[in-house]
């Protein structure tokens, strides 16, 4: 099984071969190649990447909330 690491930038788990240690003010953190490459692009492309990632994060949160709601409904029945 492939080792998965958490990307602090896009907040998703990726395969280790898609990750690099990235220096931040708070030390080294794992960051995916996709987010590193997106940061190197021009301002408009970075904004588009950010909007896309925000939409993905919102959808993930919505699905988790819906799942938790369903579990609560089952527990109450």
Backbone as CSV, one residue per row, in Angstrom:
resi,resn,N_x,N_y,N_z,CA_x,CA_y,CA_z,C_x,C_y,C_z
1,UNK,0.844,-1.190,0.000,0.000,0.000,0.000,0.882,1.243,0.000
2,UNK,0.477,2.245,-0.737,1.238,3.479,-0.847,1.115,4.296,0.435
3,UNK,2.238,4.837,0.875,2.216,5.693,2.062,1.585,7.035,1.686
4,UNK,0.633,7.461,2.492,-0.077,8.712,2.231,0.369,9.764,3.245
5,UNK,0.509,11.000,2.765,0.879,12.123,3.619,-0.144,13.230,3.446
6,UNK,-0.303,14.020,4.488,-1.288,15.102,4.498,-0.652,16.397,4.006
7,UNK,-1.249,17.009,2.990,-0.773,18.289,2.461,-1.395,19.421,3.281
8,UNK,-0.552,20.226,3.933,-1.077,21.305,4.765,-1.721,22.397,3.921
9,UNK,-1.368,22.477,2.641,-1.875,23.545,1.775,-3.295,23.246,1.289
10,UNK,-3.476,22.079,0.660,-4.806,21.766,0.130,-5.613,20.869,1.062
11,UNK,-4.994,20.419,2.175,-5.663,19.673,3.230,-6.248,18.355,2.737
12,UNK,-5.452,17.654,1.908,-5.840,16.368,1.341,-4.661,15.411,1.500
13,UNK,-4.944,14.129,1.630,-3.880,13.123,1.671,-3.465,12.771,0.243
14,UNK,-2.158,12.689,0.009,-1.599,12.335,-1.289,-0.556,11.242,-1.078
15,UNK,-0.227,10.540,-2.171,0.858,9.556,-2.120,2.172,10.285,-1.832
16,UNK,3.066,9.611,-1.116,4.321,10.248,-0.705,5.141,10.736,-1.900
17,UNK,5.081,10.021,-3.031,5.853,10.448,-4.199,5.308,11.724,-4.839
18,UNK,4.125,12.189,-4.437,3.542,13.435,-4.932,3.769,14.594,-3.956
19,UNK,4.562,14.343,-2.912,4.740,15.331,-1.845,6.193,15.767,-1.737
20,UNK,6.393,16.973,-1.209,7.723,17.492,-0.915,7.661,18.201,0.435
21,UNK,8.783,18.126,1.172,8.868,18.899,2.410,9.064,20.356,2.022
22,UNK,8.269,21.213,2.605,8.263,22.626,2.251,8.525,23.429,3.519
23,UNK,9.463,24.342,3.449,9.800,25.141,4.627,8.788,26.264,4.823
24,UNK,8.271,26.373,6.045,7.355,27.449,6.414,7.931,28.181,7.620
25,UNK,7.273,29.226,8.064,7.719,29.946,9.260,7.685,29.070,10.501
26,UNK,6.839,28.045,10.468,6.653,27.182,11.633,7.401,25.859,11.499
27,UNK,8.317,25.776,10.558,9.073,24.548,10.356,8.739,23.924,9.012
28,UNK,9.156,22.702,8.838,8.914,22.002,7.577,7.575,21.287,7.622
29,UNK,6.853,21.368,6.501,5.562,20.693,6.376,5.491,20.051,5.004
30,UNK,4.656,19.020,4.904,4.470,18.356,3.621,3.509,19.152,2.754
31,UNK,3.877,19.283,1.477,3.043,20.012,0.526,3.055,19.258,-0.800
32,UNK,1.910,19.153,-1.456,1.826,18.390,-2.704,2.414,19.188,-3.870
33,UNK,2.887,18.455,-4.867,3.483,19.095,-6.043,2.473,19.982,-6.762
34,UNK,1.213,19.567,-6.775,0.172,20.350,-7.443,0.055,21.749,-6.835
35,UNK,0.079,21.844,-5.514,-0.050,23.156,-4.876,1.226,23.979,-5.030
36,UNK,2.386,23.322,-5.050,3.648,24.042,-5.258,3.682,24.629,-6.660
37,UNK,3.296,23.829,-7.658,3.274,24.323,-9.039,2.241,25.429,-9.214
38,UNK,1.104,25.304,-8.558,0.064,26.330,-8.667,0.550,27.654,-8.081
39,UNK,1.361,27.600,-7.022,1.866,28.820,-6.391,2.860,29.556,-7.294
40,UNK,3.474,28.838,-8.215,4.453,29.452,-9.121,3.804,30.158,-10.311
41,UNK,2.542,29.954,-10.523,1.847,30.539,-11.670,1.513,32.009,-11.426
42,UNK,0.984,32.637,-12.459,0.645,34.054,-12.307,-0.571,34.225,-11.395
43,UNK,-0.839,35.457,-11.036,-1.861,35.781,-10.035,-3.244,35.221,-10.396
44,UNK,-3.671,35.369,-11.617,-4.991,34.892,-12.033,-5.121,33.386,-11.925
45,UNK,-4.073,32.673,-12.335,-4.104,31.213,-12.243,-4.075,30.749,-10.793
46,UNK,-3.328,31.457,-9.939,-3.316,31.105,-8.511,-4.695,31.299,-7.897
47,UNK,-5.343,32.397,-8.268,-6.695,32.639,-7.755,-7.662,31.553,-8.211
48,UNK,-7.541,31.140,-9.471,-8.406,30.084,-9.990,-8.165,28.777,-9.234
49,UNK,-6.906,28.462,-8.961,-6.578,27.263,-8.187,-7.188,27.359,-6.791
50,UNK,-7.079,28.521,-6.169,-7.642,28.717,-4.835,-9.153,28.555,-4.822
51,UNK,-9.823,29.105,-5.831,-11.283,28.955,-5.906,-11.672,27.489,-6.096
52,UNK,-10.914,26.781,-6.939,-11.188,25.367,-7.161,-10.989,24.575,-5.874
53,UNK,-9.919,24.851,-5.155,-9.644,24.131,-3.917,-10.696,24.453,-2.858
54,UNK,-11.137,25.706,-2.793,-12.191,26.095,-1.854,-13.480,25.341,-2.150
55,UNK,-13.821,25.223,-3.426,-15.025,24.490,-3.808,-14.912,23.022,-3.397
56,UNK,-13.741,22.414,-3.601,-13.534,21.022,-3.188,-13.661,20.869,-1.681
57,UNK,-13.068,21.792,-0.931,-13.138,21.736,0.535,-14.567,21.902,1.032
58,UNK,-15.317,22.809,0.412,-16.715,23.010,0.817,-17.550,21.768,0.549
59,UNK,-17.317,21.136,-0.604,-18.062,19.927,-0.937,-17.728,18.807,0.042
60,UNK,-16.471,18.671,0.391,-16.056,17.657,1.374,-16.722,17.918,2.721
61,UNK,-16.746,19.163,3.149,-17.371,19.512,4.427,-18.881,19.264,4.378
62,UNK,-19.503,19.581,3.249,-20.939,19.366,3.106,-21.267,17.876,3.203
63,UNK,-20.472,17.052,2.520,-20.703,15.610,2.561,-20.499,15.049,3.972
64,UNK,-19.484,15.535,4.672,-19.233,15.069,6.042,-20.392,15.464,6.954
65,UNK,-20.898,16.683,6.801,-22.023,17.127,7.624,-23.274,16.302,7.328
66,UNK,-23.506,16.018,6.061,-24.664,15.201,5.681,-24.534,13.782,6.247
67,UNK,-23.357,13.229,6.169,-23.106,11.886,6.704,-23.346,11.861,8.220
68,UNK,-22.823,12.865,8.913,-23.015,12.941,10.373,-24.480,13.115,10.730
69,UNK,-25.210,13.893,9.945,-26.635,14.089,10.181,-27.375,12.762,10.044
70,UNK,-27.019,12.000,8.991,-27.663,10.692,8.791,-27.350,9.744,9.937
71,UNK,-26.121,9.757,10.416,-25.773,8.903,11.551,-26.567,9.282,12.799
72,UNK,-26.737,10.573,13.025,-27.529,11.017,14.182,-28.987,10.573,14.044
73,UNK,-29.503,10.642,12.811,-30.891,10.220,12.592,-31.051,8.731,12.871
74,UNK,-30.063,7.941,12.463,-30.120,6.510,12.729,-30.012,6.217,14.219
75,UNK,-29.173,6.951,14.914,-28.985,6.737,16.352,-30.248,7.103,17.136
76,UNK,-30.977,8.101,16.677,-32.181,8.535,17.369,-33.360,7.608,17.095
77,UNK,-33.323,6.830,16.028,-34.457,5.952,15.687,-34.507,4.733,16.571
